[in-house]
């Protein structure tokens, strides 16, 4: 009886070790298996900027518009001063040649609070007849805002109003310039003919 009991105990111990061995052998690979990786995290393609190529023809385009702001005091009144500089350049592949009066480079200030033609004020204008490939024209202008309080918008206090001006720089063409039979003044890219800059400020209310 003792021998049978001993053999039974030995068999149980062997079975326990065999099961433990299998559990370890099966568990180990799971512990060493790498976590799933998102392929997008391994390779993130970068956008390579494509350089803009000049269009095939004359292309007067507004390439810059800079506005500097300052405040001066004149006769006890605070005045906001905008100094504007803009450049028009022929970025195309051919010279621009036209008749006088068919085109102009213009800087305007717009008051969004007013509708119609009265909202626009021309600050500078230069007519041009020829603009060779790579040549440029620079315009400067000054615009004053009387009774200004400060630049930027904030919460209004008594007697204060929020206001803004939009500065436009653009090429102005006659409506029929593309039908005058002169291919040398046909702008090959009209999408770069203007730039804008919005100026927000606080001002004393007019009432």
Backbone as numpy.savetxt, mean C-alpha at the origin, in Angstrom:
# Nx Ny Nz CAx CAy CAz Cx Cy Cz
2.19 -84.14 44.27 1.36 -82.94 44.27 2.22 -81.70 44.27
3.29 -81.76 45.09 4.18 -80.61 45.16 4.84 -80.37 43.81
5.20 -81.50 43.14 5.86 -81.34 41.85 4.92 -80.72 40.84
3.67 -81.13 40.87 2.69 -80.56 39.94 2.48 -79.08 40.21
2.39 -78.73 41.52 2.19 -77.31 41.88 3.38 -76.48 41.45
4.59 -77.06 41.62 5.81 -76.33 41.25 5.85 -76.10 39.74
5.50 -77.14 38.99 5.50 -77.00 37.55 4.46 -75.99 37.08
3.33 -76.00 37.77 2.29 -75.02 37.42 2.77 -73.59 37.67
3.45 -73.37 38.80 3.98 -72.04 39.14 5.01 -71.60 38.12
5.91 -72.56 37.75 6.93 -72.23 36.74 6.27 -71.86 35.42
5.24 -72.61 35.02 4.55 -72.30 33.76 3.90 -70.93 33.78
3.33 -70.59 34.94 2.70 -69.24 35.06 3.74 -68.15 34.93
4.89 -68.36 35.62 5.95 -67.34 35.54 6.45 -67.19 34.12
6.62 -68.30 33.41 7.07 -68.22 32.01 6.05 -67.48 31.16
4.78 -67.74 31.39 3.73 -67.07 30.61 3.74 -65.57 30.86
3.95 -65.19 32.15 3.99 -63.75 32.49 5.14 -63.08 31.76
6.34 -63.71 31.76 7.51 -63.12 31.10 7.30 -63.03 29.59
6.69 -64.05 29.00 6.44 -64.02 27.55 5.50 -62.89 27.19
4.39 -62.73 27.97 3.44 -61.64 27.70 4.10 -60.29 27.87
4.93 -60.15 28.93 5.63 -58.88 29.15 6.57 -58.57 28.01
7.26 -59.64 27.53 8.18 -59.42 26.41 7.47 -58.95 25.18
6.31 -59.59 24.89 5.54 -59.15 23.72 5.05 -57.72 23.87
4.61 -57.36 25.07 4.10 -56.01 25.28 5.20 -54.98 25.09
6.41 -55.31 25.56 7.53 -54.37 25.40 7.92 -54.26 23.95
7.95 -55.44 23.25 8.37 -55.41 21.86 7.36 -54.66 20.99
6.06 -54.75 21.35 5.07 -54.02 20.58 4.97 -52.56 20.99
5.28 -52.25 22.22 5.15 -50.87 22.69 6.30 -50.02 22.21
7.48 -50.61 22.09 8.66 -49.81 21.75 8.52 -49.08 20.42
8.08 -49.77 19.36 7.96 -49.05 18.08 7.00 -47.89 18.14
5.91 -48.00 18.91 4.99 -46.87 19.03 5.66 -45.68 19.69
6.51 -45.94 20.67 7.17 -44.83 21.36 8.19 -44.15 20.46
8.82 -44.92 19.52 9.84 -44.35 18.66 9.28 -43.81 17.35
7.99 -44.04 17.08 7.41 -43.58 15.83 7.30 -42.06 15.81
7.81 -41.39 14.79 7.76 -39.92 14.75 6.34 -39.41 14.57
6.10 -38.23 15.10 4.79 -37.62 14.97 4.56 -37.19 13.53
3.30 -37.20 13.07 3.03 -36.80 11.69 3.41 -35.33 11.46
3.99 -35.04 10.31 4.47 -33.70 9.97 3.67 -33.17 8.79
3.23 -31.94 8.91 2.51 -31.29 7.82 3.51 -30.90 6.73
3.33 -31.39 5.51 4.30 -31.04 4.45 4.45 -29.55 4.23
3.39 -28.77 4.51 3.47 -27.33 4.30 4.44 -26.67 5.26
4.66 -27.32 6.44 5.60 -26.75 7.39 7.04 -27.03 6.99
7.26 -28.10 6.20 8.61 -28.39 5.75 9.04 -27.46 4.63
8.10 -27.04 3.78 8.45 -26.18 2.65 7.40 -25.10 2.51
7.81 -23.90 2.77 6.93 -22.74 2.61 7.46 -21.90 1.46
6.85 -21.99 0.30 7.36 -21.22 -0.84 7.23 -19.72 -0.60
8.24 -18.97 -0.97 8.22 -17.52 -0.85 7.83 -16.89 -2.17
7.07 -15.82 -2.06 6.68 -15.09 -3.26 7.86 -14.25 -3.74
8.24 -14.48 -4.96 9.33 -13.72 -5.55 8.72 -12.55 -6.32
9.02 -11.30 -5.91 8.42 -10.16 -6.60 8.86 -10.11 -8.06
7.89 -9.92 -8.93 8.17 -9.80 -10.35 8.36 -8.34 -10.69
9.50 -7.95 -11.23 9.72 -6.54 -11.53 8.75 -6.05 -12.60
8.26 -4.82 -12.42 7.33 -4.25 -13.38 8.11 -3.81 -14.61
7.66 -4.28 -15.77 8.32 -3.92 -17.01 7.63 -2.70 -17.61
8.40 -1.79 -18.18 7.76 -0.63 -18.82 6.93 -1.07 -20.00
5.81 -0.40 -20.20 4.97 -0.74 -21.35 5.63 -0.23 -22.62
5.24 -0.80 -23.73 5.87 -0.50 -25.01 5.25 0.77 -25.59
5.84 1.90 -25.25 5.34 3.18 -25.74 5.63 4.27 -24.72
5.16 5.49 -24.97 5.32 6.56 -23.98 4.42 6.33 -22.77
4.93 6.61 -21.58 4.16 6.35 -20.35 4.48 7.38 -19.28
3.90 8.57 -19.35 4.06 9.53 -18.24 3.32 9.02 -17.01
4.04 8.79 -15.92 3.43 8.27 -14.70 3.87 9.07 -13.49
2.97 9.23 -12.53 3.29 9.91 -11.28 4.07 8.93 -10.40
5.34 9.19 -10.17 6.19 8.24 -9.45 6.34 8.59 -7.97
6.01 9.82 -7.56 6.13 10.16 -6.15 5.20 11.31 -5.79
4.75 11.28 -4.53 3.94 12.37 -3.95 4.29 12.45 -2.47
4.93 13.53 -2.07 5.35 13.72 -0.68 4.66 14.95 -0.10
4.16 14.79 1.12 3.46 15.89 1.82 4.06 16.02 3.22
4.55 17.20 3.54 5.06 17.48 4.89 4.12 18.46 5.57
3.91 18.26 6.88 2.94 19.06 7.64 3.65 19.86 8.73
3.21 21.08 8.92 3.73 21.92 10.00 2.63 22.88 10.43
2.82 23.52 11.58 1.86 24.50 12.11 2.63 25.77 12.44
2.12 26.88 11.96 2.71 28.18 12.25 1.64 29.05 12.92
2.06 30.15 13.51 1.13 31.11 14.13 1.29 32.43 13.40
0.18 32.93 12.87 0.20 34.20 12.14 -0.90 35.10 12.70
-0.50 36.24 13.25 -1.45 37.17 13.86 -2.30 36.50 14.94
-1.66 35.63 15.71 -2.33 34.96 16.81 -3.20 33.79 16.40
-3.19 33.40 15.12 -4.02 32.31 14.63 -3.11 31.16 14.19
-3.44 29.94 14.63 -2.67 28.76 14.22 -3.09 28.35 12.80
-2.10 28.12 11.96 -2.34 27.78 10.56 -1.56 26.51 10.23
-2.25 25.53 9.69 -1.59 24.32 9.22 -1.05 24.53 7.82
0.18 24.12 7.61 0.83 24.33 6.32 1.23 22.96 5.74
0.76 22.68 4.52 1.14 21.48 3.78 2.09 21.88 2.66
3.25 21.26 2.65 4.21 21.48 1.55 4.25 20.20 0.72
3.93 20.33 -0.54 3.69 19.19 -1.41 4.73 19.16 -2.53
5.27 17.98 -2.78 6.22 17.78 -3.88 5.82 16.50 -4.60
5.69 16.60 -5.92 5.32 15.44 -6.72 6.14 15.42 -8.01
6.42 14.19 -8.48 7.24 14.02 -9.67 6.52 13.17 -10.70
6.53 13.65 -11.93 6.01 12.92 -13.08 7.19 12.47 -13.94
7.20 11.20 -14.32 8.33 10.67 -15.09 7.81 9.79 -16.22
8.48 9.87 -17.36 8.15 8.99 -18.48 8.87 7.66 -18.25
8.14 6.68 -17.74 8.71 5.38 -17.42 8.50 4.38 -18.55
8.06 4.85 -19.69 7.84 3.97 -20.83 9.11 3.75 -21.64
8.94 3.18 -22.82 10.08 2.85 -23.67 10.29 3.84 -24.80
9.37 4.83 -24.93 9.49 5.80 -26.02 9.23 7.21 -25.50
9.70 8.19 -26.26 9.48 9.59 -25.91 8.00 9.94 -26.07
7.55 10.86 -25.20 6.19 11.40 -25.29 6.27 12.73 -26.02
5.58 12.85 -27.16 5.60 14.07 -27.97 4.16 14.40 -28.35
3.74 15.64 -28.06 2.36 16.02 -28.29 2.28 17.49 -28.65
1.06 17.98 -28.81 0.84 19.40 -29.08 0.62 20.14 -27.76
0.95 21.43 -27.72 0.71 22.21 -26.50 -0.79 22.23 -26.15
-1.07 22.18 -24.85 -2.45 22.28 -24.39 -3.20 20.97 -24.33
-2.57 19.87 -24.78 -3.27 18.59 -24.74 -3.06 17.83 -23.44
-2.09 18.22 -22.63 -1.76 17.49 -21.42 -1.14 18.45 -20.41
-1.28 18.08 -19.12 -0.73 18.90 -18.04 -0.49 18.03 -16.82
0.45 18.45 -16.00 0.74 17.82 -14.71 0.14 18.71 -13.64
-0.71 18.15 -12.75 -1.53 18.97 -11.86 -1.45 18.44 -10.43
-1.47 19.37 -9.47 -1.64 19.06 -8.05 -2.90 19.77 -7.57
-3.82 19.03 -6.95 -5.07 19.60 -6.45 -5.29 19.18 -5.00
-6.07 20.00 -4.30 -6.54 19.67 -2.96 -8.06 19.54 -3.01
-8.57 18.47 -2.42 -10.01 18.23 -2.41 -10.53 18.28 -0.98
-11.68 18.95 -0.81 -12.39 18.97 0.46 -13.53 17.96 0.38
-13.41 16.79 1.03 -14.47 15.77 0.92 -15.81 16.21 1.48
-15.83 17.26 2.30 -17.09 17.72 2.88 -17.93 18.51 1.89
-17.37 18.83 0.73 -18.07 19.61 -0.29 -18.21 18.75 -1.53
-19.34 18.87 -2.21 -19.57 18.13 -3.45 -19.46 19.07 -4.64
-19.18 18.48 -5.79 -19.13 19.26 -7.01 -17.76 19.88 -7.25
-17.66 20.72 -8.28 -16.37 21.33 -8.64 -15.78 22.20 -7.53
-16.63 22.74 -6.66 -16.11 23.60 -5.59 -15.22 22.85 -4.60
-15.31 21.52 -4.61 -14.51 20.75 -3.67 -13.04 20.71 -4.06
-12.71 21.07 -5.29 -11.34 20.95 -5.79 -10.69 22.33 -5.92
-9.43 22.38 -5.53 -8.64 23.60 -5.67 -7.29 23.22 -6.30
-7.00 23.84 -7.43 -5.74 23.56 -8.12 -4.62 24.35 -7.44
-3.61 23.63 -6.98 -2.49 24.25 -6.28 -1.29 24.50 -7.18
-1.10 23.65 -8.16 0.02 23.81 -9.11 -0.36 23.11 -10.40
0.15 23.65 -11.51 -0.14 23.06 -12.82 1.00 23.41 -13.77
1.40 22.43 -14.56 2.43 22.67 -15.56 2.07 21.93 -16.84
1.84 22.69 -17.91 1.62 22.10 -19.21 2.96 21.62 -19.78
2.93 20.55 -20.51 4.15 20.07 -21.16 3.79 19.52 -22.53
4.73 19.64 -23.45 4.52 19.15 -24.80 5.35 17.90 -25.08
6.51 17.84 -24.45 7.42 16.71 -24.69 7.97 16.22 -23.35
8.04 14.89 -23.23 8.66 14.27 -22.06 9.41 13.03 -22.56
10.72 13.20 -22.70 11.52 12.12 -23.26 11.54 10.90 -22.32
11.87 9.77 -22.89 12.00 8.54 -22.11 12.99 8.75 -20.96
12.54 8.50 -19.72 13.37 8.66 -18.53 13.40 10.06 -17.97
12.86 11.05 -18.68 12.84 12.44 -18.19 11.71 12.61 -17.18
11.81 13.66 -16.35 10.82 13.88 -15.29 10.53 15.36 -15.11
9.39 15.62 -14.49 8.95 16.96 -14.12 8.58 16.94 -12.64
9.03 17.92 -11.89 8.71 18.00 -10.46 7.92 19.27 -10.19
6.80 19.11 -9.49 5.95 20.23 -9.09 5.98 20.39 -7.58
5.92 21.62 -7.11 5.82 21.91 -5.68 4.62 22.84 -5.45
4.03 22.72 -4.28 2.88 23.54 -3.94 2.79 23.68 -2.42
2.07 24.70 -1.99 1.83 24.94 -0.56 0.32 25.13 -0.35
-0.20 24.51 0.71 -1.62 24.63 1.02 -1.76 24.96 2.50
-2.56 26.00 2.82 -2.72 26.45 4.20 -4.12 26.15 4.72
-4.17 25.74 5.99 -5.43 25.42 6.66 -5.56 26.36 7.87
-6.42 27.36 7.81 -6.54 28.30 8.93 -7.26 27.71 10.13
-6.93 28.22 11.29 -7.56 27.86 12.57 -7.44 26.36 12.88
-6.32 25.78 12.52 -6.08 24.38 12.83 -5.78 24.23 14.32
-6.11 23.08 14.86 -5.81 22.78 16.27 -4.64 21.82 16.36
-4.72 20.71 15.63 -3.62 19.75 15.59 -3.83 18.78 14.44
-2.79 18.08 14.07 -2.87 17.08 13.00 -3.44 15.77 13.56
-4.17 15.07 12.73 -4.76 13.80 13.14 -6.16 13.98 13.71
-6.88 12.88 13.81 -8.23 12.88 14.38 -8.20 12.32 15.81
-8.99 12.87 16.65 -9.20 12.38 18.01 -10.63 12.72 18.40
-10.99 12.42 19.67 -12.34 12.74 20.15 -12.52 14.25 20.19
-13.64 14.70 19.67 -13.89 16.14 19.59 -14.27 16.72 20.95
-13.80 17.92 21.16 -14.22 18.71 22.32 -15.12 19.84 21.84
-15.62 20.61 22.79 -16.54 21.69 22.44 -15.84 22.69 21.51
-16.50 22.99 20.41 -15.96 23.97 19.47 -14.96 23.40 18.48
-14.72 22.08 18.52 -13.76 21.45 17.61 -14.48 20.58 16.59
-13.88 20.47 15.41 -14.43 19.62 14.35 -13.31 18.79 13.74
-13.69 17.60 13.30 -12.77 16.77 12.53 -12.89 17.16 11.05
-11.77 17.24 10.37 -11.77 17.60 8.95 -10.63 16.88 8.25
-10.66 16.91 6.94 -9.58 16.30 6.17 -9.51 16.93 4.78
-8.35 16.78 4.17 -8.13 17.18 2.79 -7.45 16.02 2.06
-7.77 15.87 0.80 -7.15 14.85 -0.04 -6.30 15.56 -1.09
-5.01 15.28 -1.09 -4.10 15.87 -2.06 -3.97 14.91 -3.23
-4.25 15.41 -4.42 -4.16 14.63 -5.65 -3.02 15.15 -6.53
-2.28 14.22 -7.11 -1.28 14.55 -8.12 -1.56 13.67 -9.32
-1.73 14.27 -10.51 -2.18 13.47 -11.65 -1.80 14.13 -12.98
-1.89 13.30 -14.04 -1.73 13.78 -15.41 -3.12 14.03 -15.98
-3.30 15.19 -16.56 -4.58 15.55 -17.16 -4.42 15.56 -18.68
-5.27 14.79 -19.37 -5.24 14.73 -20.83 -6.55 15.28 -21.40
-6.46 15.82 -22.62 -7.67 16.15 -23.35 -8.46 14.87 -23.62
-9.79 14.94 -23.61 -10.57 13.70 -23.83 -10.31 13.03 -25.17
-9.92 13.81 -26.18 -9.75 13.24 -27.52 -8.29 13.00 -27.87
-7.40 12.95 -26.87 -5.98 12.83 -27.19 -5.65 11.50 -27.85
-6.39 10.47 -27.55 -6.12 9.16 -28.15 -6.69 9.04 -29.56
-7.40 10.09 -30.01 -8.02 10.04 -31.34 -7.47 11.11 -32.27
-6.32 11.71 -31.91 -5.78 12.79 -32.73 -4.83 12.29 -33.82
-4.66 10.97 -33.93 -3.81 10.42 -34.97 -2.33 10.48 -34.68
-1.96 10.80 -33.42 -0.55 10.89 -33.04 -0.23 9.77 -32.04
0.44 8.72 -32.44 0.74 7.62 -31.51 1.79 8.00 -30.47
2.51 9.10 -30.68 3.55 9.49 -29.73 2.99 10.10 -28.44
1.70 10.41 -28.43 1.10 10.91 -27.18 0.03 9.97 -26.64
0.06 8.72 -27.08 -0.87 7.71 -26.55 -0.22 7.04 -25.34
-0.72 7.35 -24.16 -0.19 6.80 -22.92 -0.45 5.30 -22.88
0.62 4.49 -22.81 0.44 3.04 -22.88 0.05 2.42 -21.53
0.03 3.21 -20.46 -0.38 2.69 -19.15 -1.00 3.82 -18.35
-2.33 3.82 -18.26 -3.02 4.90 -17.55 -3.22 4.59 -16.07
-2.77 3.42 -15.62 -2.97 3.04 -14.21 -2.01 3.75 -13.27
-0.96 4.37 -13.79 -0.01 5.08 -12.92 -0.09 6.60 -13.11
-1.26 7.09 -13.52 -1.39 8.50 -13.84 -1.75 9.38 -12.65
-1.91 8.80 -11.45 -2.28 9.64 -10.30 -1.85 9.00 -8.99
-1.68 9.85 -7.99 -1.44 9.43 -6.61 -2.24 10.34 -5.69
-2.52 9.83 -4.47 -3.30 10.61 -3.51 -2.70 10.50 -2.13
-2.96 11.52 -1.32 -2.48 11.55 0.07 -3.57 12.22 0.90
-4.06 11.54 1.93 -5.13 12.06 2.77 -4.56 12.66 4.05
-4.97 13.88 4.36 -4.52 14.59 5.56 -5.71 14.78 6.48
-5.62 14.27 7.71 -6.68 14.43 8.70 -6.20 15.39 9.80
-7.13 16.20 10.30 -6.74 17.19 11.30 -7.95 17.65 12.10
-7.68 18.31 13.22 -8.70 18.94 14.06 -8.66 20.45 13.82
-9.86 21.03 13.70 -9.94 22.45 13.39 -11.05 23.10 14.19
-10.97 24.40 14.39 -12.06 25.12 15.06 -13.29 25.09 14.16
-14.43 24.75 14.75 -15.67 24.67 13.97 -16.03 26.05 13.42
-16.56 26.09 12.20 -16.87 27.41 11.58 -18.09 28.08 12.16
-18.85 27.42 13.04 -20.05 28.06 13.61 -19.82 28.51 15.04
